[in-house]
Amino acid sequence: IHRIAHKFCSKRELSLIPEGRELEYLHLFWGAKESIYKSYGRKQVDFRAHIHLEIPRLQSALPSRALFNNGETHHEYEVHAETIGDYYLVYTFQLPS
């Protein structure tokens, strides 16, 4: 996931990752963006350009909200995650427009 982070995270998102928590953040970011991509249901999505995570600077790596905007479609999502053993379950809810 470290090798491909530049493909799905913006420079801003990468800059918010605290030292020592890269793996956790990258998995949560990937899970959130993949969930939104699946919700959108179409191809031609640039994870860096079209999906933007709102990341609180707290101890939690979890983005609280995410925005999808590809120039034609705009949606806002609430992001949730759970830790199950060594795994993360990340899911999103599209908010009403």
N, CA, C and O atoms as a GROMACS GRO file, in nm:
protein
  388
    1ILE      N    1   0.083  -0.121   0.000
    1ILE     CA    2   0.000   0.000   0.000
    1ILE      C    3   0.087   0.126   0.000
    1ILE      O    4   0.048   0.229  -0.055
    2HIS      N    5   0.205   0.118   0.061
    2HIS     CA    6   0.296   0.233   0.058
    2HIS      C    7   0.338   0.267  -0.085
    2HIS      O    8   0.348   0.385  -0.121
    3ARG      N    9   0.363   0.164  -0.166
    3ARG     CA   10   0.412   0.185  -0.303
    3ARG      C   11   0.308   0.253  -0.392
    3ARG      O   12   0.344   0.323  -0.487
    4ILE      N   13   0.180   0.232  -0.364
    4ILE     CA   14   0.076   0.287  -0.452
    4ILE      C   15   0.001   0.405  -0.389
    4ILE      O   16  -0.094   0.455  -0.449
    5ALA      N   17   0.040   0.449  -0.271
    5ALA     CA   18  -0.032   0.557  -0.202
    5ALA      C   19  -0.044   0.682  -0.289
    5ALA      O   20  -0.147   0.750  -0.284
    6HIS      N   21   0.058   0.713  -0.368
    6HIS     CA   22   0.054   0.832  -0.454
    6HIS      C   23  -0.053   0.822  -0.562
    6HIS      O   24  -0.089   0.923  -0.623
    7LYS      N   25  -0.105   0.702  -0.586
    7LYS     CA   26  -0.208   0.684  -0.688
    7LYS      C   27  -0.348   0.714  -0.634
    7LYS      O   28  -0.439   0.742  -0.713
    8PHE      N   29  -0.367   0.707  -0.502
    8PHE     CA   30  -0.502   0.729  -0.448
    8PHE      C   31  -0.510   0.839  -0.344
    8PHE      O   32  -0.620   0.877  -0.304
    9CYS      N   33  -0.397   0.892  -0.297
    9CYS     CA   34  -0.398   1.000  -0.199
    9CYS      C   35  -0.340   1.128  -0.260
    9CYS      O   36  -0.241   1.124  -0.332
   10SER      N   37  -0.404   1.238  -0.229
   10SER     CA   38  -0.350   1.367  -0.272
   10SER      C   39  -0.230   1.402  -0.185
   10SER      O   40  -0.208   1.342  -0.080
   11LYS      N   41  -0.152   1.498  -0.229
   11LYS     CA   42  -0.038   1.544  -0.149
   11LYS      C   43  -0.085   1.597  -0.014
   11LYS      O   44  -0.019   1.577   0.087
   12ARG      N   45  -0.199   1.666  -0.012
   12ARG     CA   46  -0.254   1.718   0.113
   12ARG      C   47  -0.288   1.605   0.209
   12ARG      O   48  -0.254   1.610   0.327
   13GLU      N   49  -0.355   1.502   0.157
   13GLU     CA   50  -0.392   1.388   0.242
   13GLU      C   51  -0.266   1.319   0.297
   13GLU      O   52  -0.261   1.286   0.415
   14LEU      N   53  -0.166   1.298   0.212
   14LEU     CA   54  -0.043   1.234   0.257
   14LEU      C   55   0.029   1.318   0.362
   14LEU      O   56   0.092   1.263   0.453
   15SER      N   57   0.019   1.450   0.350
   15SER     CA   58   0.089   1.538   0.445
   15SER      C   59   0.027   1.534   0.584
   15SER      O   60   0.091   1.573   0.681
   16LEU      N   61  -0.097   1.487   0.596
   16LEU     CA   62  -0.165   1.483   0.725
   16LEU      C   63  -0.139   1.355   0.804
   16LEU      O   64  -0.182   1.343   0.919
   17ILE      N   65  -0.069   1.261   0.745
   17ILE     CA   66  -0.043   1.134   0.813
   17ILE      C   67   0.069   1.151   0.915
   17ILE      O   68   0.180   1.189   0.878
   18PRO      N   69   0.040   1.124   1.042
   18PRO     CA   70   0.145   1.136   1.145
   18PRO      C   71   0.250   1.027   1.129
   18PRO      O   72   0.220   0.915   1.087
   19GLU      N   73   0.371   1.060   1.163
   19GLU     CA   74   0.481   0.964   1.156
   19GLU      C   75   0.448   0.842   1.243
   19GLU      O   76   0.401   0.855   1.356
   20GLY      N   77   0.473   0.726   1.188
   20GLY     CA   78   0.449   0.603   1.262
   20GLY      C   79   0.309   0.545   1.245
   20GLY      O   80   0.282   0.435   1.292
   21ARG      N   81   0.221   0.617   1.178
   21ARG     CA   82   0.082   0.568   1.160
   21ARG      C   83   0.045   0.557   1.013
   21ARG      O   84  -0.073   0.554   0.978
   22GLU      N   85   0.147   0.550   0.927
   22GLU     CA   86   0.124   0.549   0.783
   22GLU      C   87   0.037   0.432   0.739
   22GLU      O   88  -0.058   0.451   0.663
   23LEU      N   89   0.068   0.313   0.786
   23LEU     CA   90  -0.005   0.195   0.742
   23LEU      C   91  -0.154   0.204   0.778
   23LEU      O   92  -0.240   0.175   0.695
   24GLU      N   93  -0.183   0.246   0.900
   24GLU     CA   94  -0.321   0.261   0.945
   24GLU      C   95  -0.396   0.363   0.858
   24GLU      O   96  -0.505   0.335   0.808
   25TYR      N   97  -0.337   0.481   0.842
   25TYR     CA   98  -0.402   0.586   0.764
   25TYR      C   99  -0.424   0.543   0.619
   25TYR      O  100  -0.532   0.563   0.564
   26LEU      N  101  -0.323   0.485   0.558
   26LEU     CA  102  -0.335   0.447   0.418
   26LEU      C  103  -0.445   0.344   0.397
   26LEU      O  104  -0.520   0.352   0.299
   27HIS      N  105  -0.456   0.249   0.487
   27HIS     CA  106  -0.565   0.150   0.474
   27HIS      C  107  -0.702   0.216   0.491
   27HIS      O  108  -0.796   0.183   0.419
   28LEU      N  109  -0.713   0.307   0.585
   28LEU     CA  110  -0.842   0.376   0.604
   28LEU      C  111  -0.874   0.467   0.486
   28LEU      O  112  -0.989   0.473   0.443
   29PHE      N  113  -0.775   0.538   0.435
   29PHE     CA  114  -0.798   0.624   0.319
   29PHE      C  115  -0.842   0.541   0.199
   29PHE      O  116  -0.938   0.575   0.130
   30TRP      N  117  -0.770   0.431   0.175
   30TRP     CA  118  -0.804   0.344   0.062
   30TRP      C  119  -0.946   0.289   0.078
   30TRP      O  120  -1.025   0.290  -0.017
   31GLY      N  121  -0.978   0.242   0.197
   31GLY     CA  122  -1.112   0.186   0.221
   31GLY      C  123  -1.222   0.287   0.196
   31GLY      O  124  -1.324   0.254   0.135
   32ALA      N  125  -1.202   0.409   0.243
   32ALA     CA  126  -1.303   0.514   0.223
   32ALA      C  127  -1.320   0.546   0.076
   32ALA      O  128  -1.432   0.555   0.026
   33LYS      N  129  -1.209   0.563   0.006
   33LYS     CA  130  -1.216   0.600  -0.136
   33LYS      C  131  -1.271   0.485  -0.220
   33LYS      O  132  -1.347   0.509  -0.314
   34GLU      N  133  -1.235   0.363  -0.189
   34GLU     CA  134  -1.288   0.248  -0.262
   34GLU      C  135  -1.438   0.235  -0.240
   34GLU      O  136  -1.511   0.202  -0.333
   35SER      N  137  -1.485   0.259  -0.119
   35SER     CA  138  -1.628   0.254  -0.089
   35SER      C  139  -1.705   0.357  -0.173
   35SER      O  140  -1.811   0.327  -0.226
   36ILE      N  141  -1.650   0.476  -0.182
   36ILE     CA  142  -1.715   0.582  -0.260
   36ILE      C  143  -1.714   0.548  -0.409
   36ILE      O  144  -1.813   0.569  -0.479
   37TYR      N  145  -1.602   0.496  -0.456
   37TYR     CA  146  -1.593   0.453  -0.596
   37TYR      C  147  -1.699   0.348  -0.628
   37TYR      O  148  -1.766   0.356  -0.731
   38LYS      N  149  -1.715   0.250  -0.541
   38LYS     CA  150  -1.815   0.144  -0.562
   38LYS      C  151  -1.956   0.203  -0.559
   38LYS      O  152  -2.043   0.160  -0.634
   39SER      N  153  -1.979   0.301  -0.471
   39SER     CA  154  -2.109   0.365  -0.462
   39SER      C  155  -2.142   0.441  -0.591
   39SER      O  156  -2.255   0.438  -0.639
   40TYR      N  157  -2.042   0.509  -0.647
   40TYR     CA  158  -2.061   0.583  -0.771
   40TYR      C  159  -2.096   0.487  -0.885
   40TYR      O  160  -2.183   0.517  -0.966
   41GLY      N  161  -2.029   0.373  -0.890
   41GLY     CA  162  -2.067   0.267  -0.981
   41GLY      C  163  -2.025   0.282  -1.126
   41GLY      O  164  -2.069   0.205  -1.212
   42ARG      N  165  -1.941   0.379  -1.156
   42ARG     CA  166  -1.894   0.398  -1.294
   42ARG      C  167  -1.743   0.406  -1.295
   42ARG      O  168  -1.679   0.431  -1.192
   43LYS      N  169  -1.686   0.383  -1.412
   43LYS     CA  170  -1.540   0.392  -1.425
   43LYS      C  171  -1.499   0.538  -1.443
   43LYS      O  172  -1.580   0.629  -1.427
   44GLN      N  173  -1.374   0.557  -1.476
   44GLN     CA  174  -1.319   0.691  -1.499
   44GLN      C  175  -1.320   0.777  -1.373
   44GLN      O  176  -1.352   0.896  -1.379
   45VAL      N  177  -1.284   0.718  -1.261
   45VAL     CA  178  -1.272   0.793  -1.136
   45VAL      C  179  -1.124   0.805  -1.101
   45VAL      O  180  -1.053   0.705  -1.094
   46ASP      N  181  -1.080   0.926  -1.079
   46ASP     CA  182  -0.944   0.952  -1.033
   46ASP      C  183  -0.952   0.970  -0.882
   46ASP      O  184  -1.003   1.070  -0.833
   47PHE      N  185  -0.900   0.872  -0.808
   47PHE     CA  186  -0.912   0.874  -0.662
   47PHE      C  187  -0.850   0.999  -0.600
   47PHE      O  188  -0.898   1.047  -0.498
   48ARG      N  189  -0.744   1.052  -0.660
   48ARG     CA  190  -0.680   1.172  -0.604
   48ARG      C  191  -0.757   1.299  -0.639
   48ARG      O  192  -0.772   1.388  -0.555
   49ALA      N  193  -0.806   1.307  -0.761
   49ALA     CA  194  -0.869   1.430  -0.807
   49ALA      C  195  -1.019   1.438  -0.778
   49ALA      O  196  -1.072   1.547  -0.757
   50HIS      N  197  -1.087   1.325  -0.775
   50HIS     CA  198  -1.233   1.326  -0.762
   50HIS      C  199  -1.285   1.297  -0.622
   50HIS      O  200  -1.399   1.332  -0.590
   51ILE      N  201  -1.204   1.234  -0.538
   51ILE     CA  202  -1.249   1.198  -0.403
   51ILE      C  203  -1.160   1.266  -0.301
   51ILE      O  204  -1.040   1.240  -0.296
   52HIS      N  205  -1.219   1.353  -0.220
   52HIS     CA  206  -1.143   1.432  -0.123
   52HIS      C  207  -1.191   1.400   0.018
   52HIS      O  208  -1.310   1.410   0.049
   53LEU      N  209  -1.098   1.361   0.102
   53LEU     CA  210  -1.129   1.325   0.240
   53LEU      C  211  -1.112   1.445   0.331
   53LEU      O  212  -1.014   1.518   0.321
   54GLU      N  213  -1.208   1.466   0.420
   54GLU     CA  214  -1.196   1.566   0.525
   54GLU      C  215  -1.139   1.494   0.646
   54GLU      O  216  -1.206   1.409   0.705
   55ILE      N  217  -1.017   1.528   0.682
   55ILE     CA  218  -0.945   1.453   0.784
   55ILE      C  219  -0.926   1.540   0.907
   55ILE      O  220  -0.853   1.639   0.902
   56PRO      N  221  -0.990   1.505   1.018
   56PRO     CA  222  -0.968   1.583   1.140
   56PRO      C  223  -0.829   1.554   1.196
   56PRO      O  224  -0.780   1.441   1.187
   57ARG      N  225  -0.765   1.654   1.252
   57ARG     CA  226  -0.633   1.635   1.312
   57ARG      C  227  -0.650   1.592   1.456
   57ARG      O  228  -0.618   1.667   1.549
   58LEU      N  229  -0.700   1.471   1.474
   58LEU     CA  230  -0.718   1.413   1.606
   58LEU      C  231  -0.640   1.284   1.612
   58LEU      O  232  -0.566   1.252   1.518
   59GLN      N  233  -0.654   1.209   1.718
   59GLN     CA  234  -0.584   1.082   1.728
   59GLN      C  235  -0.639   0.978   1.633
   59GLN      O  236  -0.572   0.879   1.604
   60SER      N  237  -0.760   1.000   1.583
   60SER     CA  238  -0.821   0.905   1.491
   60SER      C  239  -0.772   0.929   1.349
   60SER      O  240  -0.762   1.044   1.305
   61ALA      N  241  -0.743   0.822   1.279
   61ALA     CA  242  -0.702   0.833   1.139
   61ALA      C  243  -0.822   0.847   1.046
   61ALA      O  244  -0.805   0.873   0.927
   62LEU      N  245  -0.939   0.829   1.098
   62LEU     CA  246  -1.057   0.821   1.014
   62LEU      C  247  -1.102   0.957   0.964
   62LEU      O  248  -1.126   1.048   1.043
   63PRO      N  249  -1.115   0.970   0.834
   63PRO     CA  250  -1.177   1.092   0.782
   63PRO      C  251  -1.324   1.094   0.823
   63PRO      O  252  -1.389   0.990   0.823
   64SER      N  253  -1.375   1.210   0.858
   64SER     CA  254  -1.514   1.218   0.903
   64SER      C  255  -1.612   1.228   0.786
   64SER      O  256  -1.723   1.176   0.793
   65ARG      N  257  -1.569   1.294   0.682
   65ARG     CA  258  -1.653   1.310   0.563
   65ARG      C  259  -1.565   1.301   0.439
   65ARG      O  260  -1.443   1.314   0.446
   66ALA      N  261  -1.631   1.279   0.328
   66ALA     CA  262  -1.560   1.275   0.201
   66ALA      C  263  -1.648   1.340   0.096
   66ALA      O  264  -1.771   1.335   0.104
   67LEU      N  265  -1.584   1.399  -0.002
   67LEU     CA  266  -1.655   1.463  -0.112
   67LEU      C  267  -1.617   1.394  -0.242
   67LEU      O  268  -1.500   1.367  -0.266
   68PHE      N  269  -1.716   1.368  -0.325
   68PHE     CA  270  -1.692   1.317  -0.459
   68PHE      C  271  -1.736   1.425  -0.556
   68PHE      O  272  -1.850   1.471  -0.551
   69ASN      N  273  -1.645   1.465  -0.644
   69ASN     CA  274  -1.679   1.564  -0.745
   69ASN      C  275  -1.592   1.539  -0.868
   69ASN      O  276  -1.470   1.559  -0.864
   70ASN      N  277  -1.655   1.496  -0.975
   70ASN     CA  278  -1.581   1.473  -1.099
   70ASN      C  279  -1.616   1.576  -1.206
   70ASN      O  280  -1.587   1.556  -1.324
   71GLY      N  281  -1.676   1.686  -1.166
   71GLY     CA  282  -1.716   1.790  -1.260
   71GLY      C  283  -1.859   1.776  -1.307
   71GLY      O  284  -1.922   1.874  -1.346
   72GLU      N  285  -1.911   1.654  -1.304
   72GLU     CA  286  -2.049   1.629  -1.345
   72GLU      C  287  -2.137   1.587  -1.228
   72GLU      O  288  -2.255   1.622  -1.222
   73THR      N  289  -2.079   1.512  -1.135
   73THR     CA  290  -2.151   1.459  -1.021
   73THR      C  291  -2.085   1.505  -0.894
   73THR      O  292  -1.963   1.506  -0.883
   74HIS      N  293  -2.168   1.546  -0.797
   74HIS     CA  294  -2.115   1.590  -0.668
   74HIS      C  295  -2.196   1.522  -0.558
   74HIS      O  296  -2.319   1.533  -0.553
   75HIS      N  297  -2.126   1.450  -0.469
   75HIS     CA  298  -2.190   1.385  -0.355
   75HIS      C  299  -2.104   1.405  -0.232
   75HIS      O  300  -1.982   1.417  -0.241
   76GLU      N  301  -2.169   1.408  -0.116
   76GLU     CA  302  -2.098   1.413   0.011
   76GLU      C  303  -2.128   1.284   0.086
   76GLU      O  304  -2.240   1.232   0.082
   77TYR      N  305  -2.026   1.232   0.155
   77TYR     CA  306  -2.038   1.104   0.225
   77TYR      C  307  -1.994   1.118   0.370
   77TYR      O  308  -1.906   1.197   0.402
   78GLU      N  309  -2.057   1.042   0.456
   78GLU     CA  310  -2.013   1.023   0.593
   78GLU      C  311  -1.930   0.895   0.594
   78GLU      O  312  -1.972   0.794   0.536
   79VAL      N  313  -1.814   0.897   0.660
   79VAL     CA  314  -1.723   0.783   0.658
   79VAL      C  315  -1.718   0.719   0.797
   79VAL      O  316  -1.708   0.788   0.898
   80HIS      N  317  -1.725   0.586   0.800
   80HIS     CA  318  -1.717   0.510   0.925
   80HIS      C  319  -1.617   0.396   0.908
   80HIS      O  320  -1.592   0.350   0.797
   81ALA      N  321  -1.561   0.351   1.020
   81ALA     CA  322  -1.469   0.236   1.015
   81ALA      C  323  -1.472   0.163   1.148
   81ALA      O  324  -1.498   0.220   1.253
   82GLU      N  325  -1.444   0.035   1.138
   82GLU     CA  326  -1.432  -0.050   1.256
   82GLU      C  327  -1.306  -0.134   1.240
   82GLU      O  328  -1.269  -0.171   1.128
   83THR      N  329  -1.242  -0.164   1.351
   83THR     CA  330  -1.128  -0.254   1.350
   83THR      C  331  -1.177  -0.391   1.393
   83THR      O  332  -1.242  -0.405   1.497
   84ILE      N  333  -1.146  -0.491   1.314
   84ILE     CA  334  -1.184  -0.629   1.344
   84ILE      C  335  -1.056  -0.710   1.339
   84ILE      O  336  -1.009  -0.748   1.232
   85GLY      N  337  -0.999  -0.734   1.456
   85GLY     CA  338  -0.869  -0.802   1.460
   85GLY      C  339  -0.765  -0.717   1.391
   85GLY      O  340  -0.743  -0.601   1.429
   86ASP      N  341  -0.700  -0.772   1.291
   86ASP     CA  342  -0.598  -0.699   1.214
   86ASP      C  343  -0.655  -0.632   1.090
   86ASP      O  344  -0.580  -0.585   1.005
   87TYR      N  345  -0.787  -0.627   1.078
   87TYR     CA  346  -0.850  -0.575   0.958
   87TYR      C  347  -0.932  -0.450   0.988
   87TYR      O  348  -0.975  -0.427   1.102
   88TYR      N  349  -0.952  -0.370   0.884
   88TYR     CA  350  -1.039  -0.252   0.893
   88TYR      C  351  -1.161  -0.275   0.806
   88TYR      O  352  -1.149  -0.321   0.692
   89LEU      N  353  -1.276  -0.243   0.858
   89LEU     CA  354  -1.399  -0.239   0.782
   89LEU      C  355  -1.432  -0.091   0.766
   89LEU      O  356  -1.462  -0.022   0.864
   90VAL      N  357  -1.428  -0.042   0.644
   90VAL     CA  358  -1.455   0.100   0.616
   90VAL      C  359  -1.578   0.106   0.528
   90VAL      O  360  -1.588   0.036   0.428
   91TYR      N  361  -1.672   0.191   0.567
   91TYR     CA  362  -1.794   0.205   0.489
   91TYR      C  363  -1.839   0.350   0.489
   91TYR      O  364  -1.804   0.427   0.579
   92THR      N  365  -1.917   0.386   0.388
   92THR     CA  366  -1.961   0.524   0.373
   92THR      C  367  -2.112   0.530   0.352
   92THR      O  368  -2.173   0.435   0.304
   93PHE      N  369  -2.169   0.643   0.390
   93PHE     CA  370  -2.309   0.672   0.366
   93PHE      C  371  -2.316   0.800   0.284
   93PHE      O  372  -2.259   0.902   0.322
   94GLN      N  373  -2.387   0.794   0.172
   94GLN     CA  374  -2.406   0.914   0.094
   94GLN      C  375  -2.507   1.003   0.166
   94GLN      O  376  -2.615   0.957   0.203
   95LEU      N  377  -2.472   1.128   0.186
   95LEU     CA  378  -2.560   1.222   0.254
   95LEU      C  379  -2.659   1.282   0.154
   95LEU      O  380  -2.626   1.297   0.036
   96PRO      N  381  -2.778   1.316   0.200
   96PRO     CA  382  -2.877   1.376   0.110
   96PRO      C  383  -2.826   1.508   0.053
   96PRO      O  384  -2.756   1.583   0.121
   97SER      N  385  -2.860   1.534  -0.070
   97SER     CA  386  -2.816   1.659  -0.135
   97SER      C  387  -2.890   1.778  -0.084
   97SER      O  388  -2.865   1.890  -0.129
   0.00000   0.00000   0.00000
